């Protein structure tokens, strides 16, 4: 195994040894029995390619257009919380490294770093939100994100309630510094009537977010093609195929399995992103081959964040090398040319 591949493959084990057990468990675990989480990476590895040959691949351009702007690479950082528990610099380290790569970072609404500090790194970033029962309670956070330079809104649509996780030891929240979590909310937010996650979330909330922020809105957490169409009809600029890293409904479909049907349903009317179990450049090529416009990474950046901005920078560099080689070997000069390379017959 090459140094780059072995380093990426070893990130999880390194995080296991370096992080407090409660923190590692929180990052790595799925809901209930963890079946969806366990199946996610293998589902990408099960895909096979039908590469093209006799193509000029002297020059390869990894850049893609995401929400109307160019990104230097066809992957981004998905929203995750507890980044400052993984490393003291948290979202700032993640942002600096991602900015240097020219990628996109999605910042959790539960982040431990003020949006303004993330924006000050120069990273291109989108804000992730959960809509509360009382929609008006979301408006200060949205306004703060817009003021700090967010260029997109990612609405998580698969979390009407937080799914049950089985905890082996002490809950991670006993270790978390309150000042390193949800710092972009008012201190008393959780006690306010209507602050619970909305169970009546609907397509109209996509339009509401676009109206309140003036930004393109992404619907994250879609697995069913009919829901993808409802999002697009409601004005979503992109549909994000995700099962929340296996942290919501256990036994939900692996994103590698769900992606193609969503792409077929959307028919190019909106961009399509995907996350879930992506651990290598070949996994990213798999996502592109199935028609995704970009892949997003959740646990892999968190595991690399154990070593701060340097670790995240190396992750991006290793993925750049792997994706570049994979595209060349597949006969592709751009990520868009990888679409359709997935082999859908028996192996």
C-alpha positions in Angstrom: 0.0 0.0 0.0 1.3 3.5 -0.9 2.2 6.0 1.8 -0.8 8.2 0.9 -3.3 5.2 0.9 -1.9 3.8 4.2 -2.0 7.2 5.8 -5.6 7.8 4.9 -6.6 4.3 5.9 -4.9 4.8 9.3 -6.6 8.0 10.2 -9.4 6.3 12.1 -7.1 4.2 14.2 -4.9 7.2 14.9 -8.0 9.1 16.1 -9.0 6.1 18.2 -5.7 6.2 20.0 -5.4 10.0 20.3 -8.9 11.1 21.3 -10.7 10.5 24.6 -12.7 7.3 24.3 -16.0 9.2 24.7 -15.1 11.6 21.9 -14.0 8.9 19.5 -17.2 6.9 20.2 -19.3 9.9 19.5 -17.6 10.6 16.1 -17.5 7.0 15.0 -20.8 5.6 16.1 -24.0 5.2 14.3 -27.5 5.0 15.7 -29.0 1.8 17.2 -27.1 -1.3 16.0 -25.0 0.8 13.6 -25.8 -1.3 10.6 -26.1 1.7 8.2 -22.8 3.1 9.4 -21.1 -0.3 9.0 -22.3 -0.8 5.5 -21.4 2.6 4.1 -17.8 2.3 3.1 -18.2 -1.3 1.7 -21.0 0.0 -0.5 -18.6 2.3 -2.3 -16.0 -0.4 -2.7 -18.6 -2.7 -4.3 -18.9 -0.4 -7.2 -16.9 -1.2 -10.4 -15.9 1.2 -13.2 -16.0 0.9 -17.0 -13.0 3.1 -17.8 -12.5 4.9 -21.1 -9.3 4.6 -23.2 -7.7 6.4 -26.1 -8.4 9.7 -24.4 -6.0 12.6 -24.0 -5.5 12.9 -20.2 -2.3 15.0 -20.4 -4.0 17.7 -18.3 -6.6 17.0 -15.6 -8.7 19.7 -14.0 -10.3 18.7 -10.7 -12.4 21.9 -10.4 -16.2 21.9 -10.3 -19.0 24.4 -10.1 -20.9 24.3 -6.9 -23.8 26.6 -6.3 -22.6 28.9 -9.1 -19.0 29.2 -8.0 -15.9 27.2 -8.8 -14.4 24.9 -6.3 -10.8 23.6 -6.9 -11.7 20.0 -6.0 -14.9 17.8 -6.3 -15.2 17.2 -2.6 -16.0 19.3 0.4 -16.1 19.1 4.2 -19.5 18.1 5.5 -20.9 19.7 8.7 -19.8 18.1 12.0 -19.9 19.2 15.6 -17.4 18.9 18.4 -14.5 20.0 16.2 -13.0 21.9 19.0 -13.2 18.8 21.2 -11.2 16.9 18.5 -8.6 19.8 18.3 -8.5 23.1 20.2 -8.5 25.1 16.9 -11.5 23.2 15.7 -13.4 24.8 12.8 -10.6 27.4 12.3 -8.0 24.7 11.6 -10.5 22.9 9.3 -11.3 26.1 7.5 -7.7 27.2 7.0 -6.7 23.9 5.5 -9.8 23.7 3.3 -9.3 27.3 2.1 -5.7 26.5 1.0 -7.1 23.6 -1.0 -9.7 25.7 -2.6 -12.5 23.5 -1.3 -15.9 24.1 0.3 -16.6 23.7 4.0 -20.0 23.4 5.5 -20.2 24.7 9.1 -22.5 23.1 11.5 -25.0 25.3 13.3 -23.8 23.6 16.4 -20.2 24.7 15.8 -17.9 25.7 18.6 -16.4 28.6 16.7 -18.1 32.0 15.9 -19.1 32.2 12.2 -17.1 35.4 11.9 -13.8 33.6 12.8 -14.5 30.9 10.2 -15.2 33.5 7.6 -12.0 35.4 8.5 -9.9 32.4 7.3 -11.1 33.1 3.7 -12.6 29.7 3.2 -15.6 29.4 1.0 -18.3 28.1 3.4 -22.0 27.3 3.7 -24.0 27.2 6.9 -25.9 24.0 8.0 -29.1 24.6 9.8 -31.9 22.7 11.6 -35.2 24.5 11.4 -36.9 24.9 14.8 -40.6 24.6 15.6 -40.7 28.4 15.8 -39.1 29.4 12.5 -38.4 32.9 13.8 -35.9 31.6 16.3 -33.6 30.6 13.4 -33.4 34.1 12.0 -30.5 35.4 14.3 -28.3 32.5 13.4 -29.1 32.9 9.7 -28.3 36.6 9.9 -25.0 36.0 11.6 -24.0 33.5 9.0 -24.9 35.8 6.1 -23.0 38.7 7.8 -19.9 36.4 8.2 -19.9 35.5 4.5 -21.7 32.2 4.2 -22.5 31.6 0.5 -25.0 28.8 0.9 -27.5 27.3 3.3 -27.6 23.5 3.9 -30.9 22.4 5.5 -30.7 19.1 7.2 -34.0 17.4 6.4 -33.6 14.0 8.0 -33.6 14.9 11.7 -37.1 15.5 13.1 -35.7 13.9 16.2 -32.2 12.8 17.1 -31.9 9.0 16.8 -30.9 6.8 19.8 -27.2 6.0 20.1 -26.0 3.3 22.4 -23.2 4.7 24.6 -20.6 2.3 26.0 -19.3 4.6 28.7 -19.9 8.2 29.9 -21.8 10.5 27.5 -19.4 12.7 25.5 -21.3 15.8 26.7 -19.8 15.4 30.2 -16.5 16.2 28.6 -17.5 19.1 26.3 -16.7 22.6 27.3 -20.0 24.5 27.0 -18.0 27.4 25.4 -16.9 25.1 22.6 -20.4 24.2 21.4 -23.3 26.0 19.8 -21.6 29.4 20.2 -23.6 31.0 17.4 -26.8 30.6 19.3 -28.1 32.9 22.1 -27.1 31.4 25.5 -30.7 30.7 26.4 -31.8 29.4 23.0 -32.4 25.8 24.1 -34.8 27.0 26.9 -37.0 29.0 24.6 -40.5 27.7 23.6 -40.3 26.4 20.0 -36.6 25.8 19.9 -37.0 22.0 19.4 -36.3 20.6 15.9 -39.4 21.0 13.7 -41.3 17.8 13.0 -43.5 19.6 10.5 -40.6 20.4 8.1 -41.8 20.8 4.5 -40.7 21.9 1.1 -41.9 25.4 1.9 -39.1 25.7 4.4 -36.6 25.6 1.6 -38.2 28.7 0.0 -38.4 30.3 3.4 -34.7 29.9 4.0 -33.9 31.2 0.5 -36.1 34.3 1.2 -34.6 35.0 4.6 -31.0 34.7 3.5 -30.9 35.5 -0.2 -28.6 32.4 -0.6 -29.0 29.1 -2.5 -30.4 26.4 -0.4 -29.3 22.7 -0.3 -31.5 19.9 1.0 -29.3 17.5 2.9 -30.5 14.0 4.0 -32.4 12.8 0.9 -32.5 9.1 -0.1 -35.7 8.7 -2.0 -36.0 10.0 -5.6 -39.5 11.3 -5.0 -38.3 13.5 -2.1 -35.5 14.7 -4.3 -38.1 15.9 -6.9 -40.1 17.6 -4.1 -37.0 19.5 -3.1 -36.2 20.6 -6.6 -39.7 21.7 -7.3 -39.6 23.7 -4.1 -36.5 25.6 -5.3 -33.6 23.7 -3.9 -30.3 24.5 -5.7 -28.9 21.1 -4.8 -30.0 17.8 -3.3 -27.6 16.1 -0.9 -27.9 12.3 -0.7 -27.1 11.4 2.9 -28.2 9.1 5.6 -26.5 11.4 8.2 -23.5 9.0 8.5 -25.8 6.3 9.7 -26.6 8.4 12.7 -30.4 8.7 12.1 -32.6 5.9 10.9 -30.6 2.7 11.3 -30.9 0.3 8.4 -31.4 3.2 6.0 -30.0 2.6 2.5 -26.3 3.2 1.9 -25.8 6.4 0.0 -23.8 4.6 -2.7 -26.9 2.6 -3.4 -29.4 5.5 -3.3 -27.4 8.0 -5.3 -28.1 6.8 -8.9 -31.9 6.9 -8.5 -31.7 10.5 -7.1 -29.5 11.6 -10.0 -32.0 10.1 -12.5 -34.9 11.8 -10.8 -33.3 15.2 -10.7 -32.3 15.1 -14.4 -29.9 18.0 -14.0 -32.4 20.5 -12.6 -30.3 20.8 -9.5 -26.9 19.8 -8.4 -26.5 16.5 -6.5 -24.1 15.9 -3.7 -23.4 12.7 -1.6 -21.7 11.8 1.6 -21.5 8.7 3.8 -18.5 6.3 4.1 -16.3 8.1 1.6 -12.7 7.3 2.6 -10.5 7.6 -0.5 -10.0 9.0 -3.9 -11.5 5.9 -5.5 -14.7 6.4 -3.4 -14.9 10.0 -4.7 -14.5 8.7 -8.3 -17.3 6.3 -7.5 -19.6 9.1 -6.5 -18.7 11.1 -9.6 -19.2 8.0 -11.8 -22.8 7.6 -10.3 -23.6 11.2 -11.3 -22.8 13.2 -8.2 -21.5 16.8 -8.8 -19.4 16.5 -5.6 -18.8 14.3 -2.6 -18.7 15.5 0.9 -16.6 14.0 3.8 -17.7 13.9 7.4 -15.6 11.5 9.5 -12.4 11.6 7.4 -11.8 15.3 8.0 -12.6 14.9 11.7 -10.1 12.1 12.0 -7.5 14.2 10.2 -8.3 17.2 12.4 -6.7 15.3 15.3 -3.4 16.7 13.9 -4.9 20.2 13.4 -4.7 22.2 10.2 -1.6 20.2 9.1 -3.6 16.9 9.3 -6.5 18.3 7.3 -4.1 19.8 4.7 -2.5 16.4 4.3 -5.9 14.7 3.9 -6.8 17.1 1.1 -3.4 16.6 -0.6 -3.6 12.9 -0.4 -7.1 13.0 -1.9 -6.0 15.3 -4.6 -3.3 12.8 -5.7 -5.6 9.9 -5.5 -8.5 11.5 -7.4 -6.1 12.9 -10.1 -4.6 9.4 -10.7 -8.1 7.8 -10.7 -9.4 10.2 -13.3 -6.4 9.7 -15.5 -6.7 5.9 -15.4 -10.4 6.2 -16.1 -9.8 8.3 -19.2 -11.2 11.5 -17.7 -9.9 15.0 -17.8 -12.6 16.5 -15.5 -14.9 15.2 -12.8 -17.9 15.7 -15.1 -16.4 13.2 -17.6 -16.5 10.5 -14.9 -20.3 10.5 -15.0 -21.5 7.2 -16.5 -18.4 5.2 -15.8 -20.2 3.1 -13.1 -20.8 -0.5 -14.1 -24.3 -1.6 -13.1 -24.1 -5.2 -14.0 -22.9 -8.3 -12.0 -19.2 -8.3 -11.1 
